[in-house]
Amino acid sequence: MKNEHWQRSCEINARYFGGDPTQPVCARVYAHPPALWRLIFLGAMVLYFRERGHCRRIWAEWVADQQEAQP
């Protein structure tokens, strides 16, 4: 795992949303089609992490990790 926050986010995704246990919540939300709730979540994460494009970066990092794991 990347770090404790990444691991916790993956656990939340798997436990509460039934998602892939390797995918952080931000990556899951970013992958969804445009919707008001998604826009609100993405904006909230920018404010929380003080990083523009936070969810996009997490999603891209997760996708790269998945591609590296392919045989």
PyRosetta script that sets phi, psi and omega in degrees:
from pyrosetta import init, pose_from_sequence

init()
pose = pose_from_sequence("MKNEHWQRSCEINARYFGGDPTQPVCARVYAHPPALWRLIFLGAMVLYFRERGHCRRIWAEWVADQQEAQP")
pose.set_psi(1, 156.2)
pose.set_omega(1, -177.5)
pose.set_phi(2, -67.8)
pose.set_psi(2, -58.0)
pose.set_omega(2, 178.6)
pose.set_phi(3, -160.7)
pose.set_psi(3, 180.0)
pose.set_omega(3, -175.8)
pose.set_phi(4, -62.3)
pose.set_psi(4, -40.2)
pose.set_omega(4, -179.9)
pose.set_phi(5, -64.5)
pose.set_psi(5, -44.2)
pose.set_omega(5, 178.9)
pose.set_phi(6, -59.1)
pose.set_psi(6, -46.2)
pose.set_omega(6, -179.4)
pose.set_phi(7, -61.6)
pose.set_psi(7, -45.0)
pose.set_omega(7, -179.9)
pose.set_phi(8, -62.9)
pose.set_psi(8, -41.5)
pose.set_omega(8, 179.0)
pose.set_phi(9, -63.0)
pose.set_psi(9, -39.8)
pose.set_omega(9, 177.0)
pose.set_phi(10, -65.4)
pose.set_psi(10, -40.4)
pose.set_omega(10, 178.0)
pose.set_phi(11, -62.8)
pose.set_psi(11, -42.3)
pose.set_omega(11, 178.3)
pose.set_phi(12, -63.0)
pose.set_psi(12, -44.3)
pose.set_omega(12, 179.5)
pose.set_phi(13, -59.0)
pose.set_psi(13, -46.0)
pose.set_omega(13, -178.2)
pose.set_phi(14, -70.6)
pose.set_psi(14, -46.6)
pose.set_omega(14, -173.7)
pose.set_phi(15, -73.0)
pose.set_psi(15, -46.2)
pose.set_omega(15, -172.5)
pose.set_phi(16, -97.3)
pose.set_psi(16, -21.9)
pose.set_omega(16, -177.5)
pose.set_phi(17, -116.9)
pose.set_psi(17, -1.8)
pose.set_omega(17, 179.1)
pose.set_phi(18, 67.0)
pose.set_psi(18, 25.7)
pose.set_omega(18, -176.5)
pose.set_phi(19, -90.0)
pose.set_psi(19, -177.8)
pose.set_omega(19, 177.3)
pose.set_phi(20, -62.4)
pose.set_psi(20, 125.1)
pose.set_omega(20, -177.9)
pose.set_phi(21, -68.7)
pose.set_psi(21, -4.8)
pose.set_omega(21, 176.3)
pose.set_phi(22, -100.9)
pose.set_psi(22, -4.4)
pose.set_omega(22, -174.2)
pose.set_phi(23, -103.4)
pose.set_psi(23, 121.6)
pose.set_omega(23, 176.3)
pose.set_phi(24, -67.6)
pose.set_psi(24, 156.8)
pose.set_omega(24, -179.7)
pose.set_phi(25, -56.7)
pose.set_psi(25, -43.3)
pose.set_omega(25, -178.8)
pose.set_phi(26, -59.5)
pose.set_psi(26, -39.8)
pose.set_omega(26, 178.6)
pose.set_phi(27, -66.9)
pose.set_psi(27, -40.5)
pose.set_omega(27, 179.3)
pose.set_phi(28, -62.3)
pose.set_psi(28, -47.2)
pose.set_omega(28, -178.7)
pose.set_phi(29, -66.0)
pose.set_psi(29, -42.9)
pose.set_omega(29, -179.1)
pose.set_phi(30, -60.3)
pose.set_psi(30, -34.6)
pose.set_omega(30, -178.0)
pose.set_phi(31, -72.7)
pose.set_psi(31, -16.6)
pose.set_omega(31, 179.1)
pose.set_phi(32, -70.4)
pose.set_psi(32, 154.5)
pose.set_omega(32, 176.2)
pose.set_phi(33, -66.5)
pose.set_psi(33, 159.1)
pose.set_omega(33, -179.7)
pose.set_phi(34, -54.9)
pose.set_psi(34, 135.3)
pose.set_omega(34, 177.4)
pose.set_phi(35, -161.2)
pose.set_psi(35, 159.9)
pose.set_omega(35, -178.8)
pose.set_phi(36, -60.3)
pose.set_psi(36, -44.9)
pose.set_omega(36, -178.7)
pose.set_phi(37, -61.9)
pose.set_psi(37, -36.4)
pose.set_omega(37, 178.6)
pose.set_phi(38, -66.3)
pose.set_psi(38, -44.9)
pose.set_omega(38, 178.5)
pose.set_phi(39, -59.2)
pose.set_psi(39, -42.8)
pose.set_omega(39, 178.9)
pose.set_phi(40, -64.0)
pose.set_psi(40, -45.1)
pose.set_omega(40, 179.6)
pose.set_phi(41, -62.0)
pose.set_psi(41, -47.3)
pose.set_omega(41, -179.6)
pose.set_phi(42, -60.0)
pose.set_psi(42, -42.5)
pose.set_omega(42, 177.9)
pose.set_phi(43, -63.6)
pose.set_psi(43, -40.9)
pose.set_omega(43, 179.3)
pose.set_phi(44, -64.0)
pose.set_psi(44, -38.0)
pose.set_omega(44, 179.5)
pose.set_phi(45, -70.3)
pose.set_psi(45, -34.4)
pose.set_omega(45, 175.0)
pose.set_phi(46, -61.1)
pose.set_psi(46, -44.8)
pose.set_omega(46, 179.7)
pose.set_phi(47, -67.6)
pose.set_psi(47, -43.6)
pose.set_omega(47, -176.5)
pose.set_phi(48, -65.2)
pose.set_psi(48, -47.8)
pose.set_omega(48, -176.4)
pose.set_phi(49, -89.9)
pose.set_psi(49, -7.6)
pose.set_omega(49, -178.2)
pose.set_phi(50, 53.1)
pose.set_psi(50, 45.4)
pose.set_omega(50, -178.0)
pose.set_phi(51, -142.0)
pose.set_psi(51, 113.1)
pose.set_omega(51, 178.5)
pose.set_phi(52, -64.9)
pose.set_psi(52, 132.6)
pose.set_omega(52, 179.9)
pose.set_phi(53, 72.4)
pose.set_psi(53, 27.1)
pose.set_omega(53, -177.3)
pose.set_phi(54, -54.2)
pose.set_psi(54, -53.1)
pose.set_omega(54, -176.3)
pose.set_phi(55, -65.2)
pose.set_psi(55, -36.1)
pose.set_omega(55, 177.2)
pose.set_phi(56, -62.7)
pose.set_psi(56, -42.6)
pose.set_omega(56, 179.4)
pose.set_phi(57, -64.4)
pose.set_psi(57, -44.0)
pose.set_omega(57, 179.6)
pose.set_phi(58, -63.6)
pose.set_psi(58, -43.4)
pose.set_omega(58, 178.2)
pose.set_phi(59, -60.6)
pose.set_psi(59, -47.2)
pose.set_omega(59, -179.3)
pose.set_phi(60, -62.1)
pose.set_psi(60, -39.4)
pose.set_omega(60, 178.8)
pose.set_phi(61, -66.6)
pose.set_psi(61, -41.8)
pose.set_omega(61, 178.9)
pose.set_phi(62, -64.7)
pose.set_psi(62, -43.7)
pose.set_omega(62, 178.2)
pose.set_phi(63, -60.5)
pose.set_psi(63, -44.5)
pose.set_omega(63, 178.9)
pose.set_phi(64, -61.0)
pose.set_psi(64, -41.6)
pose.set_omega(64, 178.1)
pose.set_phi(65, -62.6)
pose.set_psi(65, -40.3)
pose.set_omega(65, 179.4)
pose.set_phi(66, -65.1)
pose.set_psi(66, -39.3)
pose.set_omega(66, 179.4)
pose.set_phi(67, -68.2)
pose.set_psi(67, -36.5)
pose.set_omega(67, 178.0)
pose.set_phi(68, -66.9)
pose.set_psi(68, -31.4)
pose.set_omega(68, -177.6)
pose.set_phi(69, -78.1)
pose.set_psi(69, -13.2)
pose.set_omega(69, 179.0)
pose.set_phi(70, -68.4)
pose.set_psi(70, 138.0)
pose.set_omega(70, 179.7)
pose.set_phi(71, -72.1)
pose.dump_pdb("model.pdb")
